[in-house]
Amino acid sequence: MEVNEKYHHLISKLRETAGTLNPITIAETLGIEIKYVSFLANPEGQYLKMFDEPIILINEKYAEHNHRYFLVAHELHHAIEHEDLSGYYVQNNVTRGKLENEANAFAAALLVWYYAELNDQLPGSTKELELEFGFPEDLSEEYLTERIY
């Protein structure tokens, strides 16, 4: 299944719910708290449930950096699709890789369409998404291709 097909329904539903594709606004609308915390180099972000309350933790060094959009979009996918798999996820590297790839693909698709929402057009290059939303340059070739449009 193409990425755009896989996430089209979810992204449409999120736009209806939040009125935007801004991942930060979506998280807030869904009742997912975003906290900027002191991490070492890793992780840059993490999703968890604390006392049954969903929380996205983002490294505080990204609090004012555009990379936070990618991080929140990535963790938002874990919150929506993987919320009950956190223990299994930590213990199983194969599953972890698959779930990380899914979260990256979702973040890419969401940010492409958020870019279109803000600019009334799809991005013309991966560089535009890297600059606008801090999408990691090393992931651009894999996730920001024609297959997500």
C-alpha positions, 0 to 999 in steps of 0.5 A, a space after each residue: 500500500 502506498 504511504 499516501 493511501 495508508 495515511 490518507 484517511 487518518 490525516 483527513 480525520 485528524 484535520 476534521 478533528 483539529 481543524 488543521 494539520 499542525 501536529 502540535 495543535 492535533 496533539 493538544 486537540 487529542 488531549 496529548 500533553 507536550 512537554 519539553 524536557 531535558 534529555 541527553 543526546 537521545 532520545 529527541 522525543 518519546 511518547 508515553 502514558 503516565 497514569 493513563 495520560 498520554 504525553 509526548 516528551 520532546 528534548 527541550 533544545 527543540 522547544 523553539 526549533 522547527 524540528 519540533 514539528 517533525 518530532 511531534 508528528 513522529 510521536 503523534 503516530 506512536 500515540 495514535 497507532 502504537 499506544 498499547 505496544 510500548 512495552 513490546 516496542 522497547 523489548 523487540 528491536 525488529 518491531 521497534 524498527 518497523 514502528 519507527 519506519 511507520 512513524 517516520 512515514 506518517 510524519 512525512 505525509 502529515 508534514 507534506 499536507 501541513 505544508 500544503 495547508 500553509 502554502 496553498 501548494 505542495 512542496 517543490 522539494 524535500 529541502 522546503 520540508 527540511 527548512 519549514 519543519 525540520 524534517 531530518 535531511 538523512 531521512 528525506 530521500 527515504 520518506 519525502 519522495 513522490 510516493 507520499 504525495 
